[in-house]
Amino acid sequence: MNKLITLLVFTLLATNLSFAKEVKVDIDAKRTESAYINLASPEVVLVDNTNWDLSFMTGVVDGSVRINDGQGVRLWHVTDGSIADFDAPLDTNGKFETWTELLNSTDVWQIGAFNLGTDGFETGTGDYGWGQYAQTVITGSELFVIKLRNGEYKKIAIDELSAGTFYFFYSDLDNENQESKEFVKSHFSGKLNGYFDLQKGESLDREPAMDQWYLEFSKYVQIVEGQGVTQPYPVVGVRTNRGVKVAQLDDVDVIDTPLPNKEDFSSIITEIGHDWKELNFSTFEYEVIENRVYFVQRFELQNQNGEPVEVPVGELYKLVFTGFEGGTFTYELADPTLSVNQTSYDNSKFAVYPNVISKNETVNLVYAGSEVGQASLSIYSSTGATVHTQDVNLTQNIQISNINTADFNSGVYFVRIQKGNSIYTQKFVVR
């Protein structure tokens, strides 16, 4: 994996979540790379997306097998055959019109193209599409035809998942060049997926550890609507890691955005997806959807009174896309706050007046919140630079009027008071 620390251009985004970095992610114009984003850094890890055909989930109960649909890999279910027919030559004449073409789920990682739309663990049926769970083993039953990245067609079957190892075989359609391979989950411990190159017959370790990324920027296939037709189509978009949820807020102020409620968060891995941008058919350039904000939060299951409860953990991140051109995404990422149920904002209790002043005039701040005691006060410029800090002792109806703007350049400024988990923010303009 090649690591690229992105150039961070500090710009203002949202005072509710402190100030933002503009992040540039380049997966090249041909979309041949995937970019994994760790929002805590934010570090971007770029990896080749053209060197694999299959991916296998590595969790203990996972039986997901996905295809590299973004790079042209396709899969069909041989509905008039089974794994028992693998050793016989396969006649495909006229069959692609009758066989079912299979797609990866864009809702969950646990359902790949080979899973025929079902996760045997989640449903409790033990049906994983390519095979059926019985006691300690998933036994394969289905036969598939796969089109590889290089355009070759192969027949393929997943024979078994036993003791953490997938066993599978594939060959030419006429039964020549048969290969039997295995994929061992434990070789990819801590990863969401491991990968396999059917052309070289080898496993690949190509993604960061699960705790090192939140978002994947990549090319993948999505069901889309266009000109009255719904069909699978390759798109360039964003998918979330397992355990990461996203809240999408539309028609909001991207600067002073309200925090989402817990029920606003979705576990769909393409909740951000590709539709934050639209192609302008007059200019043939992509335009970002205005007034849309995404909040990103990790969640995990915790035991509460003997019951598993999903709770937010770690920090809450706010993301606003600012552009897309070729294979380059740009977005603004606000500095993190505490998780969604840990931080409170009430800007109605904090005011700045006048909110438009001339240089050398004094800024008057009035605080009428319920928090009392020592707090921090900071003023930021529109470049994200801190231009003033001081400690304040909060009491109800306190007025702070000793902030002179003689050294402030003309522009927009943001004032932030923070005490514990409570944050108050307002803005003013220096002419």
VEXVOTI-383224 format. One record per residue (C-alpha): residue number from 0; residue in three letters; x, y, z. Coordinates in pm, 1 decimal. Each point is the difference from the previous one (the first is absolute). Last residue first. Layout:
N
<atom NUM,"ala",<X,Y,Z>>,
...
! end
This chain:
431
<atom 430,"arg",<-1494.8,4575.7,778.5>>,
<atom 429,"val",<26.8,-256.1,280.1>>,
<atom 428,"val",<-284.9,-250.8,-8.4>>,
<atom 427,"phe",<-148.6,-201.9,286.9>>,
<atom 426,"lys",<-74.8,-362.8,80.2>>,
<atom 425,"gln",<-156.7,-201.1,280.9>>,
<atom 424,"thr",<75.2,-327.6,178.2>>,
<atom 423,"tyr",<-88.7,-166.4,330.4>>,
<atom 422,"ile",<135.5,-342.2,98.4>>,
<atom 421,"ser",<-101.1,-219.0,294.9>>,
<atom 420,"asn",<188.9,-326.2,55.8>>,
<atom 419,"gly",<235.6,149.7,256.6>>,
<atom 418,"lys",<-16.6,375.9,-26.1>>,
<atom 417,"gln",<57.1,138.0,-346.2>>,
<atom 416,"ile",<-45.6,352.7,-129.8>>,
<atom 415,"arg",<52.4,56.9,-372.1>>,
<atom 414,"val",<19.8,323.7,-194.3>>,
<atom 413,"phe",<19.1,-6.2,-378.6>>,
<atom 412,"tyr",<149.3,266.1,-222.5>>,
<atom 411,"val",<-86.7,120.8,-351.8>>,
<atom 410,"gly",<226.8,245.1,-178.7>>,
<atom 409,"ser",<207.3,315.5,26.0>>,
<atom 408,"asn",<325.3,-59.9,183.7>>,
<atom 407,"phe",<3.2,-10.8,379.6>>,
<atom 406,"asp",<279.9,175.8,190.9>>,
<atom 405,"ala",<-216.0,287.8,125.1>>,
<atom 404,"thr",<-288.2,-236.3,80.7>>,
<atom 403,"asn",<-26.6,63.7,374.1>>,
<atom 402,"ile",<-150.8,-261.1,229.5>>,
<atom 401,"asn",<-83.3,149.1,339.8>>,
<atom 400,"ser",<-377.0,-18.6,-24.4>>,
<atom 399,"ile",<-97.8,-323.3,174.6>>,
<atom 398,"gln",<-350.7,14.4,145.1>>,
<atom 397,"ile",<-117.1,-261.8,252.3>>,
<atom 396,"asn",<-372.1,-75.4,16.7>>,
<atom 395,"gln",<50.3,-317.9,204.5>>,
<atom 394,"thr",<353.6,-49.3,118.5>>,
<atom 393,"leu",<285.9,-129.2,-207.4>>,
<atom 392,"asn",<357.8,62.1,105.2>>,
<atom 391,"val",<190.1,60.0,-320.5>>,
<atom 390,"asp",<333.0,-129.8,-126.2>>,
<atom 389,"gln",<146.2,170.9,-301.2>>,
<atom 388,"thr",<78.1,-61.3,-362.4>>,
<atom 387,"his",<34.2,228.3,-303.6>>,
<atom 386,"val",<102.1,-28.6,-363.0>>,
<atom 385,"thr",<-21.4,-377.2,-47.0>>,
<atom 384,"ala",<46.4,-72.5,-368.9>>,
<atom 383,"gly",<-275.0,-190.0,-182.9>>,
<atom 382,"thr",<40.6,204.2,-317.1>>,
<atom 381,"ser",<-330.6,177.8,70.3>>,
<atom 380,"ser",<147.4,128.5,325.1>>,
<atom 379,"tyr",<-51.3,-167.7,335.4>>,
<atom 378,"ile",<-85.7,144.2,341.8>>,
<atom 377,"ser",<34.2,-215.6,310.2>>,
<atom 376,"leu",<-154.8,7.7,348.1>>,
<atom 375,"ser",<71.2,-273.0,254.8>>,
<atom 374,"ala",<-210.6,-67.1,308.6>>,
<atom 373,"gln",<28.5,27.1,381.5>>,
<atom 372,"gly",<-326.1,0.2,194.5>>,
<atom 371,"val",<-368.7,6.6,-87.1>>,
<atom 370,"glu",<-206.3,-178.1,-265.2>>,
<atom 369,"ser",<-365.4,109.1,-18.0>>,
<atom 368,"gly",<41.0,225.2,-300.4>>,
<atom 367,"ala",<-46.9,376.5,-19.6>>,
<atom 366,"tyr",<328.9,112.1,-155.3>>,
<atom 365,"val",<38.8,343.6,-157.5>>,
<atom 364,"leu",<299.6,88.6,-214.2>>,
<atom 363,"asn",<89.0,354.3,-98.3>>,
<atom 362,"val",<276.3,43.9,-256.6>>,
<atom 361,"thr",<186.2,328.8,33.5>>,
<atom 360,"glu",<70.0,222.5,-298.3>>,
<atom 359,"asn",<357.7,40.7,-119.9>>,
<atom 358,"lys",<-89.8,-123.9,-348.7>>,
<atom 357,"ser",<-361.4,59.4,-99.5>>,
<atom 356,"ile",<-291.0,-209.6,119.4>>,
<atom 355,"val",<-274.8,-229.4,-128.6>>,
<atom 354,"asn",<-150.4,-235.5,259.9>>,
<atom 353,"pro",<-69.9,283.7,241.5>>,
<atom 352,"tyr",<-35.7,-187.5,214.4>>,
<atom 351,"val",<86.7,-365.9,56.5>>,
<atom 350,"ala",<-247.8,-234.9,167.2>>,
<atom 349,"phe",<-3.5,-323.5,200.9>>,
<atom 348,"lys",<-298.9,-178.1,153.5>>,
<atom 347,"ser",<-172.1,-55.8,-336.5>>,
<atom 346,"asn",<316.5,-182.9,-102.1>>,
<atom 345,"asp",<-107.9,-304.7,196.2>>,
<atom 344,"tyr",<233.2,-289.9,-76.8>>,
<atom 343,"ser",<30.6,-328.4,185.6>>,
<atom 342,"thr",<255.2,-279.9,-32.6>>,
<atom 341,"gln",<-16.2,-359.9,120.8>>,
<atom 340,"asn",<-280.8,-163.6,-198.2>>,
<atom 339,"val",<151.2,58.9,-342.1>>,
<atom 338,"ser",<351.7,-91.6,94.4>>,
<atom 337,"leu",<247.2,262.6,114.7>>,
<atom 336,"thr",<116.5,260.0,-248.8>>,
<atom 335,"pro",<222.9,-45.4,-297.5>>,
<atom 334,"asp",<166.7,273.4,-205.5>>,
<atom 333,"ala",<-216.8,59.4,-302.4>>,
<atom 332,"leu",<81.6,-174.7,-324.6>>,
<atom 331,"glu",<-38.9,187.3,-326.1>>,
<atom 330,"tyr",<-12.8,-204.4,-316.2>>,
<atom 329,"thr",<183.7,-35.3,-327.2>>,
<atom 328,"phe",<-22.7,-308.2,-218.0>>,
<atom 327,"thr",<235.5,-50.7,-293.8>>,
<atom 326,"gly",<-50.1,-270.7,-260.8>>,
<atom 325,"gly",<-97.9,236.9,-278.7>>,
<atom 324,"glu",<-145.0,296.5,184.6>>,
<atom 323,"phe",<-204.1,-7.0,318.5>>,
<atom 322,"gly",<-60.4,293.3,233.3>>,
<atom 321,"thr",<-90.2,146.0,338.6>>,
<atom 320,"phe",<-134.6,-297.2,191.7>>,
<atom 319,"val",<-98.4,75.6,359.7>>,
<atom 318,"leu",<105.1,-230.7,285.0>>,
<atom 317,"lys",<-66.4,15.6,373.8>>,
<atom 316,"tyr",<170.0,-245.0,233.0>>,
<atom 315,"leu",<-120.3,-131.0,336.7>>,
<atom 314,"glu",<263.0,-140.8,234.2>>,
<atom 313,"gly",<31.4,-330.0,176.6>>,
<atom 312,"val",<-283.4,-239.9,60.7>>,
<atom 311,"pro",<-369.4,11.5,-88.5>>,
<atom 310,"val",<-215.5,-273.0,159.4>>,
<atom 309,"glu",<-162.2,-318.0,-129.8>>,
<atom 308,"val",<-154.6,-195.5,286.8>>,
<atom 307,"pro",<53.7,-370.1,70.9>>,
<atom 306,"glu",<-218.1,-99.2,299.7>>,
<atom 305,"gly",<115.9,-127.4,340.0>>,
<atom 304,"asn",<-66.5,326.8,176.1>>,
<atom 303,"gln",<200.2,185.9,-263.6>>,
<atom 302,"asn",<253.3,-201.1,-196.7>>,
<atom 301,"gln",<159.1,212.7,-269.4>>,
<atom 300,"leu",<-28.6,-24.8,-376.7>>,
<atom 299,"glu",<207.0,254.0,-189.8>>,
<atom 298,"phe",<-53.9,322.4,-189.3>>,
<atom 297,"arg",<246.6,221.8,-185.9>>,
<atom 296,"gln",<-125.9,340.6,-109.4>>,
<atom 295,"val",<-12.5,199.7,-324.8>>,
<atom 294,"phe",<-214.4,310.5,-48.0>>,
<atom 293,"tyr",<-77.1,100.6,-357.8>>,
<atom 292,"val",<-111.7,346.4,-109.8>>,
<atom 291,"arg",<-204.1,109.3,-300.9>>,
<atom 290,"asn",<-79.3,365.1,-73.3>>,
<atom 289,"glu",<107.2,-25.3,-363.8>>,
<atom 288,"ile",<31.4,-319.7,-201.5>>,
<atom 287,"val",<344.4,8.8,-161.9>>,
<atom 286,"glu",<22.5,68.0,-371.9>>,
<atom 285,"tyr",<177.9,-231.6,-241.2>>,
<atom 284,"glu",<106.6,137.1,-335.8>>,
<atom 283,"phe",<-142.0,-84.3,-340.6>>,
<atom 282,"thr",<-71.9,374.3,-45.9>>,
<atom 281,"ser",<-355.4,-31.8,-128.7>>,
<atom 280,"phe",<-53.3,-354.7,126.5>>,
<atom 279,"asn",<75.3,107.1,357.7>>,
<atom 278,"leu",<92.1,-326.1,170.2>>,
<atom 277,"glu",<-123.5,-23.6,357.8>>,
<atom 276,"lys",<192.7,-39.9,324.5>>,
<atom 275,"trp",<-98.7,-116.4,348.0>>,
<atom 274,"asp",<-153.3,-294.2,-188.8>>,
<atom 273,"his",<304.5,-228.2,10.4>>,
<atom 272,"gly",<-24.1,-180.5,333.5>>,
<atom 271,"ile",<-36.0,189.2,326.5>>,
<atom 270,"glu",<-252.2,-256.3,125.3>>,
<atom 269,"thr",<194.2,-255.4,-204.8>>,
<atom 268,"ile",<83.9,-227.9,295.1>>,
<atom 267,"ile",<-357.3,5.7,129.2>>,
<atom 266,"ser",<38.7,25.9,380.7>>,
<atom 265,"ser",<-211.9,314.2,17.6>>,
<atom 264,"phe",<6.3,272.0,265.1>>,
<atom 263,"asp",<-298.4,232.8,43.8>>,
<atom 262,"glu",<-126.0,-208.2,294.7>>,
<atom 261,"lys",<289.1,126.0,213.5>>,
<atom 260,"asn",<-108.7,357.4,-57.8>>,
<atom 259,"pro",<203.1,220.6,-227.8>>,
<atom 258,"leu",<179.1,312.8,119.9>>,
<atom 257,"pro",<-126.9,327.0,-141.7>>,
<atom 256,"thr",<215.8,159.0,-269.5>>,
<atom 255,"asp",<134.9,353.1,33.0>>,
<atom 254,"ile",<240.1,6.3,-293.2>>,
<atom 253,"val",<-161.5,-249.1,-238.6>>,
<atom 252,"asp",<-336.7,165.8,59.2>>,
<atom 251,"val",<-249.1,-277.3,-62.4>>,
<atom 250,"asp",<-209.3,-111.7,-295.4>>,
<atom 249,"asp",<104.9,-363.1,38.4>>,
<atom 248,"leu",<146.2,-187.5,296.8>>,
<atom 247,"gln",<159.0,-340.0,-62.6>>,
<atom 246,"ala",<86.3,-199.9,311.9>>,
<atom 245,"val",<267.9,-263.6,-51.3>>,
<atom 244,"lys",<89.8,-316.1,188.1>>,
<atom 243,"val",<330.5,-180.9,47.3>>,
<atom 242,"gly",<-4.5,-351.1,147.5>>,
<atom 241,"arg",<126.0,-158.4,-321.8>>,
<atom 240,"asn",<182.1,259.6,-205.6>>,
<atom 239,"thr",<-187.9,251.0,-211.0>>,
<atom 238,"arg",<-25.5,23.7,-377.2>>,
<atom 237,"val",<64.8,309.2,-212.0>>,
<atom 236,"gly",<-53.9,61.3,-369.0>>,
<atom 235,"val",<97.7,-50.4,-359.7>>,
<atom 234,"val",<-271.1,-179.9,-193.5>>,
<atom 233,"pro",<-20.7,-305.6,-225.6>>,
<atom 232,"tyr",<-359.9,-67.1,-108.3>>,
<atom 231,"pro",<-256.2,-264.9,83.7>>,
<atom 230,"gln",<-340.7,79.2,-153.4>>,
<atom 229,"thr",<-322.1,188.5,60.8>>,
<atom 228,"val",<-138.6,161.9,-315.6>>,
<atom 227,"gly",<-212.4,315.4,-21.2>>,
<atom 226,"gln",<274.7,207.9,-156.1>>,
<atom 225,"gly",<240.4,-99.9,275.4>>,
<atom 224,"glu",<-56.2,-177.6,327.6>>,
<atom 223,"val",<292.1,-158.1,180.2>>,
<atom 222,"ile",<86.8,-342.3,143.5>>,
<atom 221,"gln",<359.2,37.1,117.1>>,
<atom 220,"val",<328.3,-146.0,-126.0>>,
<atom 219,"tyr",<329.4,105.9,159.3>>,
<atom 218,"lys",<274.1,260.7,-39.4>>,
<atom 217,"ser",<172.7,112.8,318.1>>,
<atom 216,"phe",<21.5,233.2,298.2>>,
<atom 215,"glu",<0.1,-213.5,315.9>>,
<atom 214,"leu",<-99.0,160.5,329.2>>,
<atom 213,"tyr",<70.2,-57.2,370.6>>,
<atom 212,"trp",<351.5,-139.0,5.1>>,
<atom 211,"gln",<273.1,-112.3,239.8>>,
<atom 210,"asp",<-205.4,-213.4,240.6>>,
<atom 209,"met",<-84.6,-241.1,-281.2>>,
<atom 208,"ala",<365.4,-61.0,-85.1>>,
<atom 207,"pro",<102.8,150.9,-331.8>>,
<atom 206,"glu",<-85.5,-164.7,-335.0>>,
<atom 205,"arg",<207.1,-193.5,-253.7>>,
<atom 204,"asp",<100.5,-341.3,133.5>>,
<atom 203,"leu",<-22.5,-220.0,-307.9>>,
<atom 202,"ser",<-56.9,-373.4,-45.3>>,
<atom 201,"glu",<140.7,-184.2,-299.2>>,
<atom 200,"gly",<-108.1,-184.6,-314.3>>,
<atom 199,"lys",<165.7,241.8,-241.0>>,
<atom 198,"gln",<-308.4,49.3,-218.3>>,
<atom 197,"leu",<-240.5,-70.9,286.2>>,
<atom 196,"asp",<142.8,285.4,209.0>>,
<atom 195,"phe",<-143.6,-33.7,350.8>>,
<atom 194,"tyr",<-78.4,253.8,270.9>>,
<atom 193,"gly",<-39.9,20.0,376.7>>,
<atom 192,"asn",<-275.2,203.4,155.1>>,
<atom 191,"leu",<-82.8,195.7,316.4>>,
<atom 190,"lys",<355.5,-33.5,129.6>>,
<atom 189,"gly",<101.6,-70.9,360.7>>,
<atom 188,"ser",<122.9,-349.6,-81.5>>,
<atom 187,"phe",<76.8,-44.8,-367.9>>,
<atom 186,"his",<198.3,-326.1,14.2>>,
<atom 185,"ser",<-266.2,-124.5,242.6>>,
<atom 184,"lys",<-258.0,-3.9,-278.7>>,
<atom 183,"val",<180.9,-265.2,-205.0>>,
<atom 182,"phe",<-93.2,-4.1,-370.2>>,
<atom 181,"glu",<36.8,-327.7,-182.7>>,
<atom 180,"lys",<57.9,-103.2,-358.3>>,
<atom 179,"ser",<-76.6,-279.2,-244.0>>,
<atom 178,"glu",<83.0,82.8,-361.7>>,
<atom 177,"gln",<-126.0,-155.3,-324.3>>,
<atom 176,"asn",<184.8,104.5,-314.3>>,
<atom 175,"glu",<-241.5,-173.2,-240.8>>,
<atom 174,"asn",<-360.3,-75.8,94.7>>,
<atom 173,"asp",<-146.4,128.9,-328.5>>,
<atom 172,"leu",<-122.6,312.5,183.9>>,
<atom 171,"asp",<352.5,64.0,126.8>>,
<atom 170,"ser",<52.7,-90.7,362.5>>,
<atom 169,"tyr",<-90.5,91.4,357.4>>,
<atom 168,"phe",<23.5,-148.3,346.8>>,
<atom 167,"phe",<-83.4,111.6,352.4>>,
<atom 166,"tyr",<91.1,-69.1,362.4>>,
<atom 165,"phe",<-64.2,281.2,249.6>>,
<atom 164,"thr",<185.6,-39.3,329.7>>,
<atom 163,"gly",<-117.9,110.8,345.0>>,
<atom 162,"ala",<-46.4,-348.9,141.5>>,
<atom 161,"ser",<-204.0,-107.0,-304.6>>,
<atom 160,"leu",<-147.3,202.3,-283.8>>,
<atom 159,"glu",<-66.7,-236.5,-288.3>>,
<atom 158,"asp",<-11.5,-60.0,-373.0>>,
<atom 157,"ile",<-38.4,352.0,-135.6>>,
<atom 156,"ala",<-55.6,-59.7,-370.6>>,
<atom 155,"ile",<146.2,151.8,-316.4>>,
<atom 154,"lys",<-39.8,-13.9,-375.7>>,
<atom 153,"lys",<235.2,229.7,-183.9>>,
<atom 152,"tyr",<-36.6,272.6,-262.4>>,
<atom 151,"glu",<297.0,213.5,-105.4>>,
<atom 150,"gly",<-48.3,377.1,-42.7>>,
<atom 149,"asn",<324.2,108.0,171.5>>,
<atom 148,"arg",<-184.5,103.9,316.9>>,
<atom 147,"leu",<-162.2,-341.8,23.0>>,
<atom 146,"lys",<-346.3,-105.1,-116.8>>,
<atom 145,"ile",<-143.7,-252.8,242.3>>,
<atom 144,"val",<-233.7,-291.4,-58.1>>,
<atom 143,"phe",<-160.7,-153.8,307.4>>,
<atom 142,"leu",<-96.4,-338.2,145.4>>,
<atom 141,"glu",<-182.1,-42.4,330.1>>,
<atom 140,"ser",<1.1,-254.9,283.0>>,
<atom 139,"gly",<283.0,91.8,236.0>>,
<atom 138,"thr",<11.0,-132.6,355.4>>,
<atom 137,"ile",<23.9,246.1,288.3>>,
<atom 136,"val",<157.4,-190.4,288.1>>,
<atom 135,"thr",<-37.7,-13.7,379.6>>,
<atom 134,"gln",<-353.3,-139.5,44.8>>,
<atom 133,"ala",<-152.1,35.5,-347.6>>,
<atom 132,"tyr",<22.5,330.6,-187.0>>,
<atom 131,"gln",<-120.4,1.5,-360.9>>,
<atom 130,"gly",<192.4,110.4,-308.0>>,
<atom 129,"trp",<48.2,257.7,-276.7>>,
<atom 128,"gly",<-301.1,191.1,126.5>>,
<atom 127,"tyr",<102.6,21.9,365.2>>,
<atom 126,"asp",<-303.2,-185.1,136.2>>,
<atom 125,"gly",<53.6,-73.9,370.5>>,
<atom 124,"thr",<-362.9,91.7,65.2>>,
<atom 123,"gly",<65.4,241.4,287.6>>,
<atom 122,"thr",<-66.5,296.1,-227.8>>,
<atom 121,"glu",<307.6,190.8,119.5>>,
<atom 120,"phe",<222.2,-308.9,3.3>>,
<atom 119,"gly",<-111.4,-130.3,-338.1>>,
<atom 118,"asp",<54.2,330.5,-174.7>>,
<atom 117,"thr",<-213.4,5.0,-315.9>>,
<atom 116,"gly",<-6.4,173.8,-337.5>>,
<atom 115,"leu",<141.8,-283.2,-210.6>>,
<atom 114,"asn",<310.6,-24.5,220.3>>,
<atom 113,"phe",<246.8,-21.5,-291.0>>,
<atom 112,"ala",<-61.5,367.0,-87.6>>,
<atom 111,"gly",<95.7,106.5,350.6>>,
<atom 110,"ile",<-225.6,37.5,300.6>>,
<atom 109,"gln",<181.2,69.8,327.3>>,
<atom 108,"trp",<132.7,338.2,-114.7>>,
<atom 107,"val",<-344.0,155.9,40.5>>,
<atom 106,"asp",<-223.0,236.5,-198.6>>,
<atom 105,"thr",<176.5,8.7,-338.7>>,
<atom 104,"ser",<-43.9,-375.3,-37.5>>,
<atom 103,"asn",<229.5,-155.6,-257.3>>,
<atom 102,"leu",<-167.8,-95.2,-324.7>>,
<atom 101,"leu",<-105.0,-323.3,-169.6>>,
<atom 100,"glu",<-98.2,-61.4,-361.4>>,
<atom 99,"thr",<-271.4,-264.3,-13.7>>,
<atom 98,"trp",<24.0,-255.0,-280.1>>,
<atom 97,"thr",<-249.9,20.8,-284.4>>,
<atom 96,"glu",<157.5,257.1,-233.3>>,
<atom 95,"phe",<349.1,-119.0,94.2>>,
<atom 94,"lys",<-103.9,-348.2,-110.5>>,
<atom 93,"gly",<-24.2,49.3,-375.9>>,
<atom 92,"asn",<313.3,-210.8,-56.6>>,
<atom 91,"thr",<167.2,-39.7,340.2>>,
<atom 90,"asp",<79.1,-372.0,-32.7>>,
<atom 89,"leu",<186.3,-113.3,311.1>>,
<atom 88,"pro",<239.7,-294.0,-20.9>>,
<atom 87,"ala",<-76.1,-250.5,279.8>>,
<atom 86,"asp",<210.9,2.0,316.4>>,
<atom 85,"phe",<-210.8,269.5,167.1>>,
<atom 84,"asp",<-331.1,-180.4,-29.5>>,
<atom 83,"ala",<-23.0,-92.0,369.2>>,
<atom 82,"ile",<38.6,370.1,84.2>>,
<atom 81,"ser",<-341.3,53.9,-152.9>>,
<atom 80,"gly",<-168.4,52.5,-336.0>>,
<atom 79,"asp",<-298.8,164.8,-168.4>>,
<atom 78,"thr",<29.1,319.0,206.0>>,
<atom 77,"val",<363.8,58.5,-89.8>>,
<atom 76,"his",<24.4,320.1,203.8>>,
<atom 75,"trp",<185.1,268.9,-191.2>>,
<atom 74,"leu",<288.2,221.9,115.6>>,
<atom 73,"arg",<173.0,308.3,-139.1>>,
<atom 72,"val",<346.9,151.4,54.4>>,
<atom 71,"gly",<34.2,331.1,-187.6>>,
<atom 70,"gln",<223.9,201.2,230.5>>,
<atom 69,"gly",<-272.4,147.8,221.3>>,
<atom 68,"asp",<-159.6,-343.5,26.3>>,
<atom 67,"asn",<292.0,-145.3,192.9>>,
<atom 66,"ile",<-206.1,-292.9,127.2>>,
<atom 65,"arg",<-121.9,-79.0,351.8>>,
<atom 64,"val",<0.0,-313.5,215.7>>,
<atom 63,"ser",<-175.1,31.2,337.0>>,
<atom 62,"gly",<-3.0,-295.0,238.5>>,
<atom 61,"asp",<52.9,197.9,319.8>>,
<atom 60,"val",<-52.2,-160.1,341.8>>,
<atom 59,"val",<362.7,27.8,115.5>>,
<atom 58,"gly",<69.1,324.5,-184.8>>,
<atom 57,"thr",<239.7,-7.9,-297.9>>,
<atom 56,"met",<-215.0,109.1,-291.4>>,
<atom 55,"phe",<122.6,-144.0,-329.0>>,
<atom 54,"ser",<81.6,207.0,-307.4>>,
<atom 53,"leu",<19.4,-126.2,-356.0>>,
<atom 52,"asp",<153.4,127.0,-326.4>>,
<atom 51,"trp",<312.3,189.3,104.1>>,
<atom 50,"asn",<279.8,211.9,-150.7>>,
<atom 49,"thr",<-184.9,303.2,-138.6>>,
<atom 48,"asn",<-83.3,189.6,320.7>>,
<atom 47,"asp",<356.8,103.7,80.5>>,
<atom 46,"val",<16.9,158.2,343.2>>,
<atom 45,"leu",<2.0,359.9,125.2>>,
<atom 44,"val",<5.4,61.9,375.3>>,
<atom 43,"val",<-127.0,345.8,95.9>>,
<atom 42,"glu",<73.0,128.8,350.2>>,
<atom 41,"pro",<-239.2,232.0,179.2>>,
<atom 40,"ser",<127.1,-58.7,268.8>>,
<atom 39,"ala",<-318.7,-90.6,192.3>>,
<atom 38,"leu",<-198.6,-20.2,-322.7>>,
<atom 37,"asn",<200.4,-303.1,-112.2>>,
<atom 36,"ile",<-73.5,-11.2,-370.1>>,
<atom 35,"tyr",<55.3,-297.3,-230.7>>,
<atom 34,"ala",<51.9,89.3,-366.0>>,
<atom 33,"ser",<-59.3,-253.3,-274.9>>,
<atom 32,"glu",<195.5,15.0,-323.4>>,
<atom 31,"thr",<-62.2,-59.7,-370.6>>,
<atom 30,"arg",<-262.5,272.5,-36.0>>,
<atom 29,"lys",<130.6,96.6,-346.8>>,
<atom 28,"ala",<23.1,367.1,103.5>>,
<atom 27,"asp",<216.7,-75.2,301.0>>,
<atom 26,"ile",<-115.2,-101.9,351.9>>,
<atom 25,"asp",<80.3,351.2,127.0>>,
<atom 24,"val",<-133.4,101.3,342.3>>,
<atom 23,"lys",<28.9,366.5,98.2>>,
<atom 22,"val",<-86.8,105.3,353.9>>,
<atom 21,"glu",<-107.2,349.6,100.1>>,
<atom 20,"lys",<53.7,20.3,373.5>>,
<atom 19,"ala",<-272.7,138.7,216.3>>,
<atom 18,"phe",<-55.7,194.7,313.2>>,
<atom 17,"ser",<-182.7,-69.0,326.9>>,
<atom 16,"leu",<-295.5,-235.3,-17.1>>,
<atom 15,"asn",<-272.2,257.8,58.8>>,
<atom 14,"thr",<231.6,256.5,-155.3>>,
<atom 13,"ala",<-45.2,-159.3,-334.0>>,
<atom 12,"leu",<209.7,13.5,-311.4>>,
<atom 11,"leu",<286.7,245.0,5.1>>,
<atom 10,"thr",<301.1,-81.6,-211.1>>,
<atom 9,"phe",<329.7,-167.7,72.8>>,
<atom 8,"val",<157.2,-151.8,-308.1>>,
<atom 7,"leu",<117.9,-346.9,91.3>>,
<atom 6,"leu",<224.8,-164.0,-257.2>>,
<atom 5,"thr",<-71.5,-367.9,25.8>>,
<atom 4,"ile",<235.3,-248.7,161.3>>,
<atom 3,"leu",<38.4,-261.9,-268.3>>,
<atom 2,"lys",<79.1,-357.2,89.2>>,
<atom 1,"asn",<71.1,-263.1,-260.6>>,
<atom 0,"met",<-120.8,-347.8,83.8>>,
! end
